[in-house]
Amino acid sequence: MKPVVVLGLCFLVVICVASDAATGPQPAGENPAQEGPFVERDQASEVVRQKRAAAQLSVAQLESLREVCEANLACEHMMDTNGIIAAYTAYYGPIPY
């Protein structure tokens, strides 16, 4: 059983090496993995950006948003009708945390 496993792994290694040799070397501009671990800030933010839901914010964070929104009467009214997340986002932009 062990020789069969060893031969199977060797076969996979040979196939991988042969497929890499057949494609040839790629220029650095075509393969982003060869450019290094650093990318532009805009590219990183597009990849990492996530939408936050109200369930992900703690009670203290929601209270902080509520205090900021209460200083603006229009935001406070919208907070009462549409919720704190929608009101804060409409008047002050994305949630900072």
C-alpha positions, 0 to 999 in steps of 0.5 A: 500500500505504501509504495502505491501512495509514494508512486502516486505522489511522485506522479503528481509532482511530475505532472505539476512540474511538467505543466509549469515548464510547458507554460513557460515563465510569465512576465512580472506584469501579467502575474500579480503574485510575482509583484510582491506582497504590497498592493495599492491602497485602493486595490486593497480596500476593494478586496478587504471592504466589508459591509457592516450590519447592525448586529456586528456593532456593540451596544456601546458603538450604537450608543456612540452613533446615537449621541452623534446623531442626536446633535442634528435634528434631521438626523435624529428624526431619520434615526427614529424612522429609519434606524440609527445605521441609516441615519448616521450613514446618510448624514455623516458617511460610513461608520468609522468602526 
